Amino acid sequence: MLDKTIGFIGIGNMAAALISCICNKKIAKRIIASGKNAKNLDKLRKQFSIIISSNNRETVKNSDIVFICVKPQDMEVVLDEIGNAVSNQLIVSIAAGVKLNYLEKKLKTKRIIRVMPNINCLVGEMAAGFSSGDYATKSDVECISKILNSIGTAFLLKEDLLDAVGAISGSGPAFFAYFVKSFEEAGVKNGLKRDMAFKLAAKTALGAAKMMTEKNLQPDELIQMVASKKGITIAGLNNFKKYRLNQIIIKTVGAAIKRSKEMAK
Ligand SMILES: NC(=O)c1ccc[n+]([C@@H]2O[C@H](COP(=O)([O-])OP(=O)(O)OC[C@H]3O[C@@H](n4cnc5c(N)ncnc54)[C@H](OP(=O)(O)O)[C@@H]3O)[C@@H](O)[C@H]2O)c1
């Protein structure tokens, strides 16, 4: 367990997921969080025995590491507010598109790391990327890597690749959920009860992911294990090819990356 206090500014979906994981896995000694919604703060306090505050500056002052978890459009207000309160804390921003050099300009500290997490950390299966500013120390990077890898898998990479990480693993849970929903709809259309179709689709997605990550199968190897020549699966896969599903997915990721760059500061 890290003998550090981790602060959270903003307690929305992603922050709550990170807090729950860090608490459940007893990763840090203390957590302090501040946000705008007193009711939600109190809920988190009761659920995870964390310290809460309605004041972002107090959170910063009492933390060793501060995760800023507000929407990109709210970053400027928060940075202006906490700017003077930051002394030697390590600042971690999870906001999509908000660049390290912008954060370095806005804050007194230069020890900054950007993380692109994903919501799957709620079930201990986060896939994340992170990027270190020039002034973060080797031990800062090791510390954040340790935290992230305790709640999933995280890769250290160059900042300009974080948009791609955001589009694949940050937004990815929603894209894969859309797939499951589409299979659910197909099941219903073909006579299955909705709940059963959903469970079949979601469990199949989970199992396929485990086959690739736990059995180390490449996607093509898994496809080969299921799709025999002239069989049922090939008939389905041919439809993916006919409608160029891979191109749709490449364009989908491209659209997400484009939006992330538009939002960049
Ligand atoms: N959700 C994801 O899957 C995901 C994945 C990767 C990265 N991210 C990044 O994570 C960040 C948060 O996303 P989210 O989905 O968790 O958004 P969210 O649920 O809307 O949470 C943002 C929170 O910040 C609070 N907030 C706004 N201004 C504040 C201020 N001045 N002081 C304190 N709190 C403030 C909001 O409160 P109010 O609602 O009361 O305004 C809200 O609770 C974003 O920058 C996003 O790019 C999210």
Ligand as a Chemical Component Dictionary entry (heavy atoms), coordinates in Angstrom:
data_LIG
# 
_chem_comp.id                   LIG 
_chem_comp.type                 NON-POLYMER 
_chem_comp.pdbx_formal_charge   0 
_chem_comp.three_letter_code    LIG 
# 
loop_
_chem_comp_atom.comp_id 
_chem_comp_atom.atom_id 
_chem_comp_atom.alt_atom_id 
_chem_comp_atom.type_symbol 
_chem_comp_atom.charge 
_chem_comp_atom.model_Cartn_x 
_chem_comp_atom.model_Cartn_y 
_chem_comp_atom.model_Cartn_z 
_chem_comp_atom.pdbx_ordinal 
LIG N1  N1  N 0  -15.967 8.289  -18.639 1  
LIG C1  C1  C 0  -14.989 7.641  -19.247 2  
LIG O1  O1  O 0  -15.137 6.484  -19.642 3  
LIG C2  C2  C 0  -13.653 8.314  -19.475 4  
LIG C3  C3  C 0  -12.610 7.589  -20.071 5  
LIG C4  C4  C 0  -11.370 8.222  -20.252 6  
LIG C5  C5  C 0  -11.190 9.536  -19.850 7  
LIG N2  N2  N 1  -12.222 10.207 -19.304 8  
LIG C6  C6  C 0  -12.000 11.606 -18.900 9  
LIG O2  O2  O 0  -12.376 11.727 -17.560 10 
LIG C7  C7  C 0  -12.872 13.032 -17.295 11 
LIG C8  C8  C 0  -14.174 12.922 -16.527 12 
LIG O3  O3  O 0  -15.103 12.202 -17.327 13 
LIG P1  P1  P 0  -16.412 11.583 -16.670 14 
LIG O4  O4  O 0  -17.012 10.713 -17.705 15 
LIG O5  O5  O -1 -16.118 11.041 -15.319 16 
LIG O6  O6  O 0  -17.287 12.920 -16.556 17 
LIG P2  P2  P 0  -18.440 13.276 -15.498 18 
LIG O7  O7  O 0  -19.114 12.028 -15.062 19 
LIG O8  O8  O 0  -19.225 14.382 -16.074 20 
LIG O9  O9  O 0  -17.577 13.827 -14.257 21 
LIG C9  C9  C 0  -17.000 15.088 -14.219 22 
LIG C10 C10 C 0  -17.243 15.630 -12.832 23 
LIG O10 O10 O 0  -16.527 16.835 -12.655 24 
LIG C11 C11 C 0  -17.327 17.672 -11.848 25 
LIG N3  N3  N 0  -16.892 19.058 -11.932 26 
LIG C12 C12 C 0  -17.107 19.969 -12.930 27 
LIG N4  N4  N 0  -16.534 21.133 -12.611 28 
LIG C13 C13 C 0  -15.951 20.970 -11.380 29 
LIG C14 C14 C 0  -15.235 21.808 -10.518 30 
LIG N5  N5  N 0  -14.993 23.096 -10.809 31 
LIG N6  N6  N 0  -14.791 21.294 -9.337  32 
LIG C15 C15 C 0  -15.036 20.021 -8.987  33 
LIG N7  N7  N 0  -15.721 19.171 -9.776  34 
LIG C16 C16 C 0  -16.170 19.635 -10.954 35 
LIG C17 C17 C 0  -18.717 17.455 -12.374 36 
LIG O11 O11 O 0  -19.692 17.909 -11.481 37 
LIG P3  P3  P 0  -21.150 18.395 -12.075 38 
LIG O12 O12 O 0  -21.683 17.202 -12.837 39 
LIG O13 O13 O 0  -21.913 18.715 -10.844 40 
LIG O14 O14 O 0  -20.857 19.568 -12.976 41 
LIG C18 C18 C 0  -18.719 15.939 -12.546 42 
LIG O15 O15 O 0  -19.090 15.293 -11.356 43 
LIG C19 C19 C 0  -13.046 13.725 -18.655 44 
LIG O16 O16 O 0  -12.076 14.717 -18.794 45 
LIG C20 C20 C 0  -12.859 12.618 -19.665 46 
LIG O17 O17 O 0  -12.176 13.074 -20.807 47 
LIG C21 C21 C 0  -13.452 9.642  -19.102 48 
# 
loop_
_chem_comp_bond.comp_id 
_chem_comp_bond.atom_id_1 
_chem_comp_bond.atom_id_2 
_chem_comp_bond.value_order 
_chem_comp_bond.pdbx_ordinal 
LIG N1  C1  SING 1  
LIG C1  O1  DOUB 2  
LIG C1  C2  SING 3  
LIG C2  C3  SING 4  
LIG C2  C21 DOUB 5  
LIG C3  C4  DOUB 6  
LIG C4  C5  SING 7  
LIG C5  N2  DOUB 8  
LIG N2  C6  SING 9  
LIG N2  C21 SING 10 
LIG C6  O2  SING 11 
LIG C6  C20 SING 12 
LIG O2  C7  SING 13 
LIG C7  C8  SING 14 
LIG C7  C19 SING 15 
LIG C8  O3  SING 16 
LIG O3  P1  SING 17 
LIG P1  O4  DOUB 18 
LIG P1  O5  SING 19 
LIG P1  O6  SING 20 
LIG O6  P2  SING 21 
LIG P2  O7  DOUB 22 
LIG P2  O8  SING 23 
LIG P2  O9  SING 24 
LIG O9  C9  SING 25 
LIG C9  C10 SING 26 
LIG C10 O10 SING 27 
LIG C10 C18 SING 28 
LIG O10 C11 SING 29 
LIG C11 N3  SING 30 
LIG C11 C17 SING 31 
LIG N3  C12 SING 32 
LIG N3  C16 SING 33 
LIG C12 N4  DOUB 34 
LIG N4  C13 SING 35 
LIG C13 C14 SING 36 
LIG C13 C16 DOUB 37 
LIG C14 N5  SING 38 
LIG C14 N6  DOUB 39 
LIG N6  C15 SING 40 
LIG C15 N7  DOUB 41 
LIG N7  C16 SING 42 
LIG C17 O11 SING 43 
LIG C17 C18 SING 44 
LIG O11 P3  SING 45 
LIG P3  O12 DOUB 46 
LIG P3  O13 SING 47 
LIG P3  O14 SING 48 
LIG C18 O15 SING 49 
LIG C19 O16 SING 50 
LIG C19 C20 SING 51 
LIG C20 O17 SING 52 
# 
